């Protein structure tokens, strides 16, 4: 591997350490229904989003609640000893994409058939941190504190 590729791979590896996410694949709910619930919590603080998802009567809210708990657990693994309240975690991104589609046939009158599409979706949730830590910047081989 060349030095340029090695350096860029190391930079990607370091950037991945500060991303806290969780994903859910092939959820048997249509993406449209899942987006309704995802739009409720996008950009909210984690504690507030957990409360909203816990008491939302829609079926996808239960799955998103568990996904958010998983993302919080992933954050706790990467930040041992840190508290969620001190870091002001919030839902930075939540994406609902279309998943696989099961195609079925429904009998219709006069010998015809209607196609039924049973949709599923993929959900990706990324947590962000509103409290910025002082990150050292490298300028001309000298480290300085960022403001």
C-alpha positions in Angstrom: 0.0 0.0 0.0 1.3 3.4 -0.9 1.9 6.1 1.7 -0.9 8.3 0.4 -3.4 5.4 0.7 -2.1 4.5 4.1 -2.4 8.0 5.4 -5.9 8.4 4.1 -6.9 5.1 5.5 -5.6 6.1 8.9 -7.5 9.4 8.7 -10.7 7.5 7.9 -10.1 5.2 10.8 -9.6 8.1 13.2 -12.8 9.8 11.9 -14.8 6.6 12.4 -13.9 6.6 16.1 -15.9 9.8 16.6 -19.0 8.6 14.7 -21.6 6.9 16.9 -24.3 5.1 14.9 -26.6 2.1 14.7 -28.5 0.6 11.8 -31.5 -1.6 11.3 -31.9 -3.6 8.2 -34.9 -5.2 6.5 -37.6 -3.8 8.9 -40.9 -5.2 7.7 -42.6 -1.8 7.7 -43.1 0.5 4.8 -40.5 3.3 4.6 -43.3 5.9 4.5 -44.6 4.8 7.9 -41.2 4.7 9.4 -40.3 8.2 8.1 -43.3 9.6 9.9 -41.9 8.4 13.2 -38.3 9.3 12.3 -39.3 12.9 11.5 -40.7 13.2 15.0 -37.3 12.7 16.7 -34.8 14.1 14.1 -32.5 16.7 15.7 -33.8 16.1 19.3 -31.8 15.4 22.4 -31.5 11.7 23.2 -33.4 11.8 26.5 -36.3 13.7 24.9 -36.4 11.4 21.9 -36.5 8.3 24.1 -39.5 9.7 25.9 -41.3 10.5 22.7 -40.6 7.1 21.1 -41.6 5.3 24.2 -45.1 6.8 24.3 -45.8 7.1 20.5 -48.6 4.6 19.6 -47.3 3.8 16.1 -45.7 0.4 15.6 -42.4 1.7 14.1 -41.7 3.7 17.2 -40.9 0.6 19.2 -38.2 -0.4 16.6 -36.8 3.1 16.6 -36.7 3.1 20.4 -34.6 0.0 20.4 -32.4 1.4 17.7 -31.8 4.6 19.6 -30.9 2.5 22.7 -28.4 0.6 20.6 -26.8 3.8 19.3 -26.5 5.0 22.9 -24.8 1.8 23.9 -22.4 2.1 21.0 -21.6 5.7 22.2 -21.0 4.4 25.8 -18.6 1.7 24.5 -16.4 4.3 22.7 -16.6 6.8 25.6 -16.2 4.8 28.8 -16.9 6.7 32.0 -18.5 9.7 30.2 -22.1 10.7 31.0 -24.8 11.3 28.3 -26.1 14.4 30.2 -22.7 16.1 30.2 -22.1 15.5 26.5 -25.6 16.6 25.3 -26.1 13.8 22.8 -28.6 14.4 20.1 -29.8 12.7 16.9 -27.6 14.1 14.3 -28.9 12.0 11.3 -31.6 9.5 10.9 -32.1 8.1 7.4 -34.9 5.7 6.3 -34.2 4.0 3.0 -36.2 1.5 1.0 -35.2 -2.1 1.6 -36.2 -5.3 -0.2 -39.7 -5.6 -1.6 -41.6 -8.9 -1.5 -43.9 -9.2 -4.5 -47.1 -11.2 -4.1 -50.2 -11.8 -6.2 -53.7 -11.0 -5.0 -56.6 -12.6 -7.0 -58.9 -10.1 -8.6 -62.3 -10.3 -10.3 -62.7 -11.8 -13.8 -59.6 -13.9 -13.7 -57.2 -11.0 -13.2 -54.5 -10.5 -10.6 -53.3 -7.5 -8.7 -49.7 -7.2 -7.6 -49.1 -6.6 -3.9 -45.8 -5.1 -2.8 -44.7 -5.8 0.8 -42.2 -3.1 1.5 -39.4 -3.1 4.0 -36.8 -0.5 5.0 -33.3 0.2 6.3 -32.8 2.7 9.1 -29.5 4.4 10.0 -29.2 6.5 13.1 -26.2 8.7 13.9 -25.7 10.5 17.2 -23.9 13.8 17.6 -22.3 15.7 20.4 -23.3 19.3 21.1 -20.4 19.8 23.5 -17.2 20.4 21.5 -14.0 19.2 23.0 -10.7 21.0 22.4 -9.1 19.1 19.5 -5.5 19.8 18.8 -4.8 20.9 15.2 -1.6 20.3 13.4 -0.3 23.4 11.5 3.2 23.2 10.0 4.2 20.3 12.4 3.2 22.3 15.5 0.2 21.4 17.6 -2.1 24.1 18.8 -5.4 24.1 20.6 -8.5 24.9 18.5 -10.8 27.6 19.8 
